[in-house]
Amino acid sequence: MTDQDSTEKVGRGPKALVCLLLLCAAVYAVCAIVVDMPSSPVQTRIAQPANKVIHPVFDQDWQLFAPTPATSNSLIKVTAVTESGGTLTTQAPFDIEAPLEKEAIANPVLPTKLAGLSLAANEEWNTYRTKLQAIKSTVAPENRTAAITALDHEYRYTYDSLDRAASYYAHARFPGTQIVKVRVTFYKQDMVPFSRRNDHPIMPVKPLLQTSWLPYIADIDGGS
């Protein structure tokens, strides 16, 4: 073997690696462009395979990098249905986001990481809501149910995580109570404008997305 042959073999490895990285970058770029395209019937169809590449590892709410700051706060509320003596009772919804954020503020030295869960949940379900709205507005009525079913299947693990979180907080809220099912609702509340900061107005709370009823998971934190 000559020195030239040895050099060529050594150089093939880095070249192949560079080509592979460029190919992966190109696939990611194309998928990102497809996912972020304006909603249309064509975009809805071709976005399905692109979502499998982007979601959930590379999913990103690009509003984080927008030149304008956020103008609203988010709320996450859990509703539980309890059973006592054969009677079902729908309990009043209770907020689970504010306590998480207050807990982090109250412990500045060793803050909890749980507050990040609410941020992640809001971002994840905001993306889901955007996709759901695109399906309802662009997919033909006869194909809409199948498209929503495919979307729910894509988010099946997210649903499971949300179900477990809701079950945990429902168990903590109603200890010793037979809980049948839970539901989560995401809300938006506009921030108080700077010009009205001294008026202390109560800003309206608007529902954004409500899940279907989810089965209560009894083994969360020793739930009954």
Buried (B, 14 or more C-beta within 10 A) or exposed (E): EEEEEEEEEEEEEEEEEEEEEEEEEEEBEEBBEBBEBEBEEEBBEBBBEBBEBBBEEEEEBEEEEEEEEEEEBBBBBBBBBBEEEEEEEEBEBBBBBBBBBEEBEEEEEEEBEBBEBBBEBBBBBBBBEEBBEBBEEBBEEEEBEEBBEEBBEBBEEBBEBBBBBBBBBBBEBBEEBBBBBBBBBBBBBEEBEEEEEEEEEEBEEEEBBBBEEBEBBEEBEEBE
